[in-house]
Amino acid sequence: MKFINKCTLSDREIFYKELQIKYIKTIYKSLIGEDIDPEILLSNLNNVLKKISTLSLQEINSLNFLDYFTLLFNICITSTGNIIFAQLNNEDNTTVEINIYKFLEVINSYKINTLLEPEIFNNIKIYYTLPTLQNIVKISQKDRNDTIYHYFINKIIFQDTEINFSFFSESETKLILEKLPVKITTHIIKKINTIFDTFNKINLLANIPYLKEKTIPFNFNINNLIDLIKILFGEDLLTLYENIFALCKLGNFTPEYIENCTPGEYILYVKKLDSIMNKQQTTDTNFTSDEGFDHINGDLL
């Protein structure tokens, strides 16, 4: 039975299970290539989240991107621990140690809930929200001067009438907002610019002193968010297949068993097999030295 944990999002508490290697493999396949299709990645990632959480696919699609990544952070911490190792596109390709809890600390320091507090103009009350990842894909395809502020409006209450934007299409939402007084529209645009500027300042590595010269942006650029997903989960599909092969050939595991393991279990098995092979190699080397003849050893991978 898989371990179940819970995560607190902005408007609810949800339960989720640990990842399994078969889901990691799905994520890796979605990250293959230089030009990653964000829609393919999100479709596969959403299906994984549906299988391991209490959220429906519709609920996952409707999560704002901050809640989405809060869930991903917590799943990573539960499945593999809070420490990850990643290459940050540096020239020497060195691997650095990163604490995922530091990501959450940085984000919480910006008090996003306060930034999104409702605003009242006479008898009109405006509720703000953050865009979903699907909407961020659309935002990333637009020029900053294009009309994008409708992605940041949750609902408007006018006297006793509530206009919930989740029920309207993009074009319908634009028409509704265009009917607002110019003064209010101008303020909304200014507010959205403030939200943009706030997220453009976020560097998830800000609370890790020895990485202060490195950056992991957390903003409304889908390419930056794809890079963050790579950092959280990794992207080396070939190594995964090689390790599964080694565990099956040398450890007598079945592929089905390995694919249903959690990442933590998988890493433990790989390290244990590596340790056994290193001891065997040392023994064989000593034996060769003592006996005075050559002995050929196979590598783990």
Buried (B, 14 or more C-beta within 10 A) or exposed (E): EEEEBEBEBBEEEBEBBBBBBBBBBBBBBBBEEEEBEBEEBBBBBBEBBBBBBBBEEEBBBBBBBBBBBBBBBBBBBBBBEBEBEBEBEEEEEEEBEBBBEBBBBBBEEBEBEEBBEEBEEEEBBBBBBBBBBBBBBBBBEEEEEEEBBBBBBBBBBEEEEEBEBEEBEEEEBEEBBEEBEEEBBEBBBEBBEEBBEBBEEBBBBBBBEEBEEBBBBBBBBBEBBBBBBBBBBBBEBEEBEBBBEBBBEBBEBEBEBBBBBBBBBBBEBBEEBBEEBEEBBEEEEEEBEEEEEEEEEEEBE
